[in-house]
Amino acid sequence: MRLNHSVANLPGVGPAYQKRLQKLNINTISDLINHFPSRYLDYSHTTPINKLEPDQEVCLKATLVSLTSVRLPNRKTLQKATVTDSTGSLQLTWFNQPYLTNSLIPKQQYYFTGQVDQFRNQLILNSPDFEPIKKKQLHTNRIIPLYPLTAGISHKWLRHKISLVLSSLTIKEIFPSSLKSSLPIDLNSAYHQIHFPDTQKQLELAQKRLSLNDLISIYLKSALTQLDWQQRSTTPISTTPSLHNQLLKKLDFDLTTDQQQAINDVFTDLKQTIPMNRLLQGDVGSGKTIVAVSAALQVVKQGFQTLVLAPTQVLAEQHHQSFSQLLKPFSIKPLLVTGQSKKKLPAAPLVIGTHALLHRPELIQNQKLGLVVIDEQHRFGVLQRSSFFNSVSTPHLLTMSATPIPRTIALSLYGHLTISNINTLPKNRKPIKTKVVSEIKRPQAYQWIKQQVTTRKTQAFFICPLIEDSSSESLKTVKAATSEYQRLQQVFPDLKIALLHGKMKPEQKNTILKEFKSKKYDILVSTPVIEVGIDIPNANIMVIEGAQRFGLSQLHQLRGRVGRGEHQSFCLLFSSEISTTSLHRLKLMEKYQRGLTLAKLDLQLRGAGEIFGTAQSGHLDTQFPQFWNADLNKQAKQIAQQLVLLPKPQPQQLLVTLNPNLAKTTSPN
């Protein structure tokens, strides 16, 4: 048996089970053993019968006294057993498992595991798992793994198949022997202990080792990318202080210290023969655009081309408007390219567009491409970015992100980039007043919104988690944009309301946003499609329905769509059927304004995988708590730095072994 063999090679895995496993993304033996438990039950210690309490998860060591099967009126059957130990007796029950009368033998000792229930003032164990005490335990009397499942696949079935695999092969260590002392546990033991831990300590060591593997793959990829980037060369672009000062004089605001430092960082990079690869991180509304404009002005005036890539047509048009306005005094007219653009367009020194620009090579001046700016870079497909950079000469690269990322996570995701941070908001920017609104106060909130819109002539966003009403029981109370749009027309009959959601065609969305910005509408009902980059200065009220369904970071992104003007802005968090935990989380939005603070709190409350896993990297497995440990990150980085020095092609081969998906990506960021 080999790791790359199909799971169909396992006994008892026919076409039906193979299809079920595919729903869990399990196709090979390797996939199976990398399907890690989501949690564990500690049944390693037995509990005497006289010490049992309701709702307790327990493991009993008891002797079967009797077992009967009773037919019920509804054609179902009930199996009742009595077991004893030296401290007392207990009744066990199962439903519709008549075969148990042949499986369980009276006077034999077994381990029984399950949750203690109370029925008519009597303690019972309902549907317990069991194993004879003479047999090696897989489902009882140990720390038991519980897995992500799908219909037709049980925990017991998965445990059995994984146990079969692990007992049939030895997983070879992948790192050089010189690193053995740096590793918490060998790889073969790590896989055994992650699935079938002998002790809590062994489980922690296994989680630490597998987290370390993931982290090493990320830092190794980062180091290889950085090495490749540093071996590239580009034409240095000189910058002119007098030109920058002219731009500053045209602005109707003063740069913050952080903005000016970021511009200085970029100007220093542009003068180097190694191409810039810098991440500009700044909170929503912190003023990242002026940094990109300053760089583009210098590059274009030196005779080189600048490309600005945005993830959506709306954001591309917004950038086009900002760049055009700021660079008009310098006779620079940006060209806008979206999926709706004409086939024939004139060449231009400054081109702003969506991903459609990547498919218009005739607009890219290959030998004169000096700078590429990518806004919200994680929203561009990795392969999109990599194919683009493999097809052009190496330009300087500036990526921008408004997604706040704690330092440890930033090092993991972007360790190969140099990072500039804009931590301070522009002067005179007022903090957004945020309030969690209970259902009982909804009418008062509506009255207040109506007053604000009519007297202050402001505008409001209403954000709903869904586009349409859901038949799902768990989503029945969640507001949907389409139905909320119709309902709000009854609530605010004198106000003009528009609807926006992700299923609309780009030109339709674009038209609605333009009309909202031109104040044709008072209220815009939308899904979170407006999360990134939309700038409507007159919109000062953000209402978020079903706020408990969003993470803190996304709530902060949505809140950042208001507060762009000089007037006081407000964010109202509506939530029905809210739990104490969710209310506590939403109250943090009232207390904190900084995205980085909220991101750290979100990390503690929801876990890194949910926040930063697929959304920003596409390859991180962050389910183990040790993944974001600062010391483990430091150790992983040190090991990766040693591995990258191995003779070629060993580092790349190691990366393929550690993380094949990550090894496939070749983008510079």
C-alpha positions in Angstrom: 0.0 0.0 0.0 1.3 3.5 -1.0 0.2 6.9 -0.1 -0.7 7.8 -3.7 -2.9 4.7 -4.1 -6.7 5.1 -4.4 -8.8 4.4 -1.3 -10.6 1.8 -3.5 -7.6 -0.5 -2.7 -8.9 -0.7 0.9 -11.1 -3.6 1.9 -14.7 -2.7 2.2 -14.4 0.5 0.0 -16.5 -0.1 -3.0 -17.9 2.4 -5.5 -20.6 3.6 -3.0 -18.1 4.3 -0.2 -15.6 5.8 -2.7 -18.3 8.3 -3.8 -19.1 9.2 -0.2 -15.4 9.7 0.6 -15.0 12.0 -2.4 -17.5 14.4 -0.7 -14.9 14.7 2.0 -12.1 15.3 -0.6 -10.7 11.9 0.2 -9.5 10.1 -3.0 -6.2 8.6 -2.0 -4.6 6.9 1.0 -2.7 10.2 1.7 -6.0 12.1 1.7 -7.4 9.6 4.2 -4.7 9.9 6.8 -4.7 13.7 6.3 -8.4 13.9 7.1 -7.6 15.0 10.7 -10.0 14.8 13.7 -12.0 17.9 14.4 -12.2 17.1 18.1 -11.6 14.3 20.6 -13.4 12.6 23.5 -11.3 11.5 26.4 -12.4 8.0 27.3 -9.0 6.9 28.6 -10.2 6.7 32.2 -13.0 4.4 33.3 -15.8 5.7 35.7 -17.4 3.5 38.4 -21.2 3.2 38.0 -21.9 4.7 41.3 -20.0 7.9 40.3 -22.0 8.6 37.1 -23.8 11.9 36.6 -26.3 13.1 34.0 -24.8 14.5 30.7 -21.4 13.0 31.5 -19.3 11.5 28.7 -18.0 8.3 30.3 -16.2 5.0 29.7 -17.4 2.1 31.8 -15.7 -1.2 32.4 -18.6 -3.5 33.2 -19.9 -7.1 32.9 -23.0 -7.8 30.8 -25.7 -9.4 32.9 -28.5 -9.6 30.4 -29.7 -8.4 27.0 -33.2 -8.5 25.5 -34.7 -7.2 22.3 -38.3 -5.9 22.4 -40.5 -5.2 19.4 -42.3 -1.8 19.6 -45.7 -1.0 18.2 -44.2 1.1 15.3 -42.3 -1.9 13.9 -39.1 -0.7 15.6 -37.1 -2.6 18.2 -35.6 -1.7 21.5 -32.6 -3.4 22.9 -32.2 -3.3 26.7 -29.1 -4.5 28.6 -28.1 -4.5 32.2 -24.4 -4.2 33.2 -22.7 -4.3 36.5 -19.3 -3.4 38.1 -18.2 -3.6 41.7 -20.1 -0.4 42.6 -23.5 -1.0 41.1 -25.6 -1.8 38.0 -26.8 0.3 35.0 -29.3 0.0 32.2 -28.1 0.4 28.5 -30.5 0.9 25.6 -30.2 0.8 21.8 -32.9 1.3 19.1 -33.2 -1.0 16.0 -30.0 -2.9 16.6 -31.3 -6.5 17.1 -28.0 -8.0 15.9 -26.6 -6.9 19.3 -28.1 -10.1 20.9 -25.5 -12.0 18.9 -22.6 -9.5 19.4 -22.8 -9.0 23.2 -22.3 -12.1 25.3 -23.6 -12.3 29.0 -21.0 -12.7 31.7 -18.3 -11.1 29.4 -16.6 -7.8 30.3 -16.8 -4.8 27.9 -15.9 -1.2 27.7 -19.0 1.0 27.1 -18.7 4.6 26.1 -21.3 7.3 25.7 -23.2 10.1 27.3 -25.2 9.5 30.6 -28.9 10.3 30.3 -31.6 10.4 32.9 -35.0 8.7 32.2 -37.7 8.6 34.9 -35.2 9.5 37.6 -33.0 6.6 36.5 -29.5 7.0 34.9 -29.1 5.1 31.6 -26.5 4.9 28.8 -28.2 5.3 25.5 -26.7 3.8 22.3 -23.2 3.4 23.7 -20.2 2.1 21.7 -18.6 -1.0 23.1 -15.6 -3.3 22.8 -14.5 -6.5 24.6 -11.7 -5.6 27.1 -9.4 -8.3 25.8 -9.3 -6.7 22.3 -7.1 -3.7 21.4 -9.4 -0.7 21.9 -10.1 1.6 18.9 -13.5 3.1 19.9 -13.4 2.9 23.7 -11.0 3.3 26.8 -8.8 5.8 25.0 -8.8 9.3 23.6 -11.3 8.9 20.7 -11.0 11.0 17.5 -14.2 12.6 16.0 -14.0 13.5 12.3 -15.8 15.8 9.8 -18.3 13.4 8.3 -20.8 13.1 5.4 -23.9 11.0 4.9 -23.1 7.3 5.0 -19.7 7.6 6.7 -19.5 7.1 10.5 -16.8 7.9 13.0 -16.3 4.1 13.7 -16.0 3.3 10.0 -13.4 6.1 9.5 -11.4 5.1 12.6 -11.3 1.5 11.4 -10.1 2.4 7.9 -7.5 4.9 9.1 -6.2 2.4 11.7 -5.9 -0.2 9.0 -3.8 2.1 6.8 -1.5 3.3 9.7 -0.9 -0.3 10.7 0.0 -1.3 7.1 2.6 1.4 6.3 5.4 3.4 7.8 5.4 7.1 7.0 9.0 8.1 6.2 10.6 11.2 7.7 10.9 13.9 5.0 13.5 16.2 6.6 17.3 15.6 6.7 18.5 13.7 9.8 20.4 16.8 10.8 17.1 18.4 11.7 15.8 15.5 13.8 16.6 17.2 17.2 14.6 20.2 16.1 11.4 18.3 15.6 8.9 17.6 18.4 8.1 14.1 17.2 8.9 11.9 14.2 6.4 12.0 11.3 5.2 8.4 11.5 4.5 8.8 15.2 2.8 12.2 14.6 0.2 10.5 12.2 -0.4 7.7 14.7 -0.8 10.1 17.6 -3.0 12.6 15.8 -5.5 9.9 15.0 -5.1 7.6 18.0 -3.3 9.5 20.8 -2.0 7.5 23.7 -2.0 10.6 26.0 -3.0 14.3 25.8 0.7 15.1 25.7 1.3 12.9 22.7 -1.7 14.5 20.9 -0.2 18.0 21.5 3.2 16.9 20.2 1.5 15.4 17.1 -0.5 18.6 16.5 2.7 20.7 17.0 4.6 18.5 14.5 2.0 18.7 11.8 1.5 22.4 12.4 5.3 22.8 12.0 5.2 20.9 8.7 2.5 23.3 7.4 4.4 26.3 8.6 7.7 25.1 7.2 6.0 24.6 3.8 4.8 28.2 3.9 8.1 29.7 4.9 10.0 27.4 2.5 7.7 28.6 -0.3 8.2 32.2 0.8 12.0 31.8 0.9 12.1 30.1 -2.6 9.9 32.9 -4.0 12.0 35.6 -2.4 15.2 33.9 -3.7 13.7 33.8 -7.2 12.6 37.4 -6.9 16.0 38.6 -5.8 17.6 36.9 -8.8 15.4 38.9 -11.1 16.5 42.3 -12.3 14.6 45.3 -13.4 15.4 48.8 -14.6 15.8 51.2 -11.6 13.4 54.2 -11.7 14.6 57.4 -10.3 12.2 59.6 -8.3 12.0 63.4 -8.3 11.3 65.1 -5.0 10.1 68.3 -6.7 7.5 66.3 -8.6 6.3 64.7 -5.4 6.1 68.1 -3.7 4.0 69.4 -6.6 1.5 66.6 -6.1 1.3 67.3 -2.3 0.5 71.0 -3.1 -2.5 69.9 -5.2 -4.0 67.8 -2.4 -6.7 69.2 -0.2 -5.5 67.2 2.8 -2.2 66.6 4.6 -0.5 63.2 4.5 -0.2 61.3 7.7 3.3 60.3 8.9 2.5 56.7 8.0 1.4 57.6 4.4 4.6 59.6 3.9 6.8 56.8 5.3 5.0 54.3 2.9 5.7 56.6 0.0 9.4 56.9 1.0 9.6 53.1 1.2 8.2 52.7 -2.3 10.4 55.4 -3.7 13.5 53.7 -2.2 12.4 50.4 -3.8 11.8 51.9 -7.2 15.5 53.0 -7.4 16.8 49.4 -6.9 17.8 46.9 -9.6 16.0 44.2 -7.7 12.2 44.7 -8.4 10.1 46.0 -5.5 7.8 43.4 -4.0 6.0 45.4 -1.2 2.7 44.9 0.6 1.0 48.1 1.7 -1.3 47.3 4.6 -3.8 49.8 5.8 -7.1 49.9 7.5 -10.3 50.8 5.6 -10.2 54.5 4.8 -6.5 54.9 5.9 -5.5 56.4 2.5 -3.5 53.8 0.6 -4.6 55.1 -2.8 -2.4 58.3 -2.5 0.7 56.0 -2.0 -0.1 54.3 -5.3 -0.8 57.6 -7.1 2.5 59.0 -5.9 4.4 56.0 -7.2 2.5 56.0 -10.5 3.3 59.7 -11.1 7.0 59.1 -10.7 7.0 56.0 -12.9 5.0 57.5 -15.7 7.0 60.7 -15.7 10.2 58.7 -16.1 8.8 57.1 -19.3 7.6 53.8 -17.9 4.1 52.3 -17.8 2.0 51.6 -14.7 -0.8 49.0 -14.4 -3.3 49.2 -11.5 -5.4 46.0 -11.0 -8.6 46.0 -8.9 -10.8 43.0 -8.1 -14.1 44.4 -9.2 -15.3 46.8 -12.0 -16.8 49.2 -9.4 -13.4 49.4 -7.6 -11.5 49.8 -10.9 -13.8 52.7 -11.9 -13.4 54.2 -8.5 -9.6 54.1 -8.8 -9.8 55.5 -12.4 -11.8 58.4 -11.0 -9.3 59.1 -8.2 -6.2 58.7 -10.3 -7.7 60.9 -13.0 -8.5 63.7 -10.6 -5.2 63.6 -8.8 -3.0 63.3 -12.0 -4.9 65.7 -14.2 -2.6 68.7 -13.4 0.3 66.5 -14.7 -1.4 65.7 -18.0 -1.7 62.0 -17.2 -5.0 60.5 -18.4 -5.5 56.9 -17.1 -7.0 54.3 -19.4 -9.8 52.2 -17.9 -10.0 48.5 -18.9 -12.8 46.2 -17.7 -14.7 43.2 -19.1 -17.0 45.7 -20.8 -14.2 47.6 -22.6 -14.0 47.8 -26.4 -11.8 45.4 -28.2 -9.6 48.2 -29.6 -8.1 50.6 -27.1 -5.2 53.0 -27.4 -2.0 52.3 -25.5 -1.5 54.4 -22.4 1.2 55.0 -19.8 -1.2 54.4 -17.0 -3.8 51.6 -17.3 -6.4 50.8 -14.6 -8.5 47.7 -14.8 -10.0 44.5 -13.5 -8.6 41.0 -14.2 -9.8 41.6 -17.8 -6.6 43.6 -18.2 -4.5 40.4 -17.7 -6.0 39.1 -21.0 -5.2 42.3 -23.0 -1.4 41.8 -23.7 -1.6 44.4 -26.5 -2.2 47.1 -23.8 1.0 46.2 -21.8 4.2 47.8 -22.9 6.3 44.8 -22.1 9.8 46.4 -22.2 8.5 49.6 -20.6 6.3 48.2 -17.8 7.7 49.8 -14.7 5.1 49.3 -11.9 2.2 47.0 -11.2 -0.2 47.9 -8.4 -2.6 45.2 -7.2 -5.4 46.2 -4.9 -6.9 43.6 -2.5 -4.4 41.1 -4.0 -5.8 38.1 -2.2 -9.0 38.4 -4.4 -7.0 37.7 -7.5 -6.6 34.0 -8.4 -3.1 32.8 -7.7 -2.8 31.3 -11.2 -4.1 34.5 -12.7 -1.3 36.5 -11.0 1.4 33.9 -11.7 0.6 33.5 -15.5 0.6 37.3 -15.8 4.1 37.7 -14.2 5.5 34.9 -16.3 4.4 36.7 -19.5 5.9 40.1 -18.9 9.3 41.5 -17.9 9.7 41.9 -14.2 8.2 45.2 -13.1 8.2 46.7 -9.6 5.2 45.3 -7.6 3.1 47.1 -5.0 0.2 45.1 -3.5 -2.4 46.8 -1.2 -4.7 45.2 1.3 -7.3 46.7 3.7 -7.7 43.3 5.4 -6.0 43.7 8.8 -3.7 40.8 9.7 -1.9 40.3 13.0 1.9 40.3 12.7 2.4 36.5 13.2 -0.1 35.7 10.5 1.3 38.4 8.1 4.7 36.7 8.5 3.2 33.4 7.6 1.2 34.6 4.6 3.5 37.3 3.3 7.0 36.5 4.7 8.6 37.0 1.3 7.3 40.6 0.9 8.5 43.8 2.6 5.6 45.4 4.4 4.6 49.0 4.9 1.8 49.7 7.4 -0.6 52.7 7.5 -1.9 52.6 11.1 -3.2 56.1 11.5 -6.4 57.4 9.8 -6.4 60.8 8.0 -6.9 63.9 10.2 -10.4 65.0 11.0 -11.7 61.5 10.3 -14.3 60.9 13.0 -14.7 57.4 14.6 -17.8 55.6 13.5 -20.3 55.3 16.3 -21.4 51.7 16.4 -24.4 50.2 18.3 -25.9 46.8 18.7 -29.6 47.1 18.2 -32.0 44.6 19.8 -35.2 43.5 17.9 -37.4 45.4 20.3 -35.7 48.7 19.4 -36.0 48.2 15.6 -38.9 50.6 15.2 -37.0 53.4 17.0 -34.0 52.7 14.9 -36.0 53.0 11.7 -37.5 56.3 12.9 -34.0 57.6 13.6 -32.7 56.5 10.2 -35.7 58.2 8.5 -34.9 61.4 10.4 -31.2 61.3 9.5 -31.9 60.8 5.8 -34.5 63.5 5.5 -33.0 66.2 7.7 -29.2 65.6 7.2 -29.7 64.5 3.6 -27.4 61.5 4.3 -27.7 58.0 2.7 -27.8 54.6 4.3 -26.6 51.0 3.5 -28.7 48.0 4.6 -26.6 44.9 4.4 -28.2 41.4 4.4 -26.3 38.1 4.6 -28.4 36.4 1.9 -29.7 37.3 -1.5 -33.0 35.4 -1.3 -35.0 33.8 1.6 -33.7 30.3 2.4 -35.7 27.2 3.1 -33.1 26.0 5.5 -34.4 25.8 9.1 -31.2 27.4 10.4 -31.5 30.4 8.0 -35.3 31.1 8.3 -34.8 34.1 10.5 -31.9 35.5 8.5 -32.7 38.6 6.4 -32.5 38.3 2.7 -31.7 41.3 0.5 -34.6 40.8 -2.0 -37.4 40.4 0.6 -35.8 43.1 2.8 -35.8 45.5 -0.2 -39.5 45.0 -0.7 -40.3 45.3 3.1 -38.3 48.5 3.5 -40.3 50.1 0.8 -43.3 49.7 3.1 -41.2 51.0 6.1 -39.9 54.0 4.3 -42.5 54.9 1.7 -41.2 58.4 1.2 -37.6 57.3 0.6 -36.0 56.0 -2.6 -34.5 52.5 -2.2 -32.3 50.4 -4.5 -31.3 46.8 -4.5 -27.8 45.4 -5.1 -26.5 41.8 -5.0 -23.8 39.5 -6.5 -26.1 37.8 -9.0 -26.6 41.0 -10.9 -24.6 41.6 -14.1 -21.5 43.8 -13.6 -23.0 46.7 -15.7 -26.2 46.6 -13.6 -24.3 46.7 -10.3 -22.2 49.5 -11.7 -25.2 51.6 -12.7 -26.9 51.2 -9.3 -23.7 52.2 -7.4 -23.2 55.2 -9.7 -26.8 56.3 -9.1 -26.5 55.8 -5.4 -23.3 57.9 -5.4 -25.1 60.6 -7.3 -27.8 60.6 -4.6 -30.6 59.2 -6.7 -31.4 56.8 -3.9 -31.5 57.3 -0.2 -31.1 53.7 0.8 -29.1 50.8 -0.8 -30.1 47.3 0.2 -27.2 45.0 -0.6 -25.5 41.7 0.2 -21.9 41.9 1.4 -20.9 42.5 -2.3 -20.1 46.1 -1.2 -17.5 45.0 1.3 -14.4 46.0 -0.6 -13.4 49.5 -1.7 -16.7 51.2 -2.3 -16.5 54.9 -1.5 -19.7 56.8 -1.1 -18.8 59.9 0.9 -22.5 60.9 1.5 -23.4 57.5 3.0 -23.1 57.9 6.7 -25.3 55.1 8.0 -24.5 51.4 7.8 -27.1 48.9 8.9 -26.0 45.3 9.1 -28.8 42.7 9.4 -28.0 39.3 10.9 -24.8 40.7 12.2 -24.1 37.6 14.3 -23.5 35.7 11.0 -20.4 37.8 10.2 -17.0 37.7 11.7 -15.5 40.8 13.3 -13.1 41.4 10.5 -15.9 41.3 7.9 -18.1 43.5 10.0 -15.2 46.0 10.2 -14.8 45.9 6.5 -18.5 46.6 6.0 -18.5 49.4 8.6 -15.6 51.0 6.7 -17.9 51.7 3.7 -19.2 54.7 5.7 -17.3 57.4 7.5 -15.5 58.5 4.3 -16.8 62.1 4.6 -16.4 64.8 7.2 -19.7 64.1 8.9 -20.4 61.8 11.8 -21.1 58.2 10.7 -23.0 55.4 12.3 -23.1 51.6 12.2 -26.1 49.7 13.5 -25.8 46.0 14.1 -29.2 44.2 14.0 -29.5 40.7 15.2 -32.4 38.4 16.1 -32.2 35.3 18.2 -28.8 36.2 19.4 -26.8 34.1 21.9 -24.8 35.5 24.8 -21.5 34.6 23.0 -22.6 36.4 19.8 -23.8 39.4 21.7 -20.4 39.6 23.5 -18.7 39.4 20.1 -20.8 42.2 18.6 -20.3 44.4 21.6 -16.6 44.4 20.7 -17.5 46.3 17.6 -19.0 49.1 19.8 -15.7 49.2 21.8 -13.0 49.0 19.1 -12.4 51.0 15.9 -9.0 49.5 14.8 -9.2 46.7 12.3 -6.0 45.1 13.6 -7.4 44.9 17.2 -10.6 43.3 15.9 -8.7 40.9 13.7 -6.8 39.7 16.8 -10.0 39.2 18.7 -11.6 37.4 15.8 -8.6 35.1 15.7 -9.1 34.2 19.4 -12.9 33.8 19.0 -13.3 32.0 15.7 -9.8 30.4 14.9 -7.4 31.3 12.2 -8.5 28.7 9.7 -12.0 30.2 9.4 -10.6 33.8 9.0 -7.4 33.4 7.0 -7.4 29.9 5.6 -8.9 29.6 2.1 -9.8 33.3 1.9 -6.3 34.6 1.8 -4.0 31.8 1.0 -5.9 28.9 -0.6 -3.5 26.4 1.0 -3.3 26.8 4.7 -4.5 24.1 7.1 -4.9 26.0 10.3 -7.1 23.7 12.4 -4.4 23.0 15.0 -4.2 25.6 17.8 -0.4 25.6 17.6 -0.4 26.9 14.0 -0.4 30.6 15.0 2.0 30.1 18.0 4.8 32.8 17.6 7.6 30.5 18.8 6.5 27.7 16.4 6.4 30.2 13.6 9.9 31.3 14.5 11.2 27.7 14.5 9.5 27.0 11.2 11.1 30.0 9.6 14.6 29.0 10.9 14.2 25.4 9.5 12.9 26.8 6.2 16.0 29.0 5.9 18.2 25.9 6.4 16.3 23.9 3.9 16.4 26.5 1.2 20.2 26.2 1.3 20.1 22.5 0.3 21.4 21.7 -3.2 18.9 22.1 -6.0 16.3 20.6 -6.6 16.0 19.3 -3.0 14.2 22.4 -1.5 11.6 22.3 -4.3 11.1 18.6 -3.9 10.6 19.0 -0.2 8.0 21.6 -0.8 6.2 19.3 -3.2 6.2 16.6 -0.5 5.1 18.9 2.2 2.3 20.7 0.3 1.8 19.8 -3.4 -0.9 22.5 -3.9 1.3 25.2 -2.5 4.3 24.0 -4.7 2.1 24.5 -7.8 1.7 28.2 -7.2 4.4 30.4 -8.7 3.1 33.9 -8.2 5.4 36.6 -6.7 2.9 37.3 -4.0 
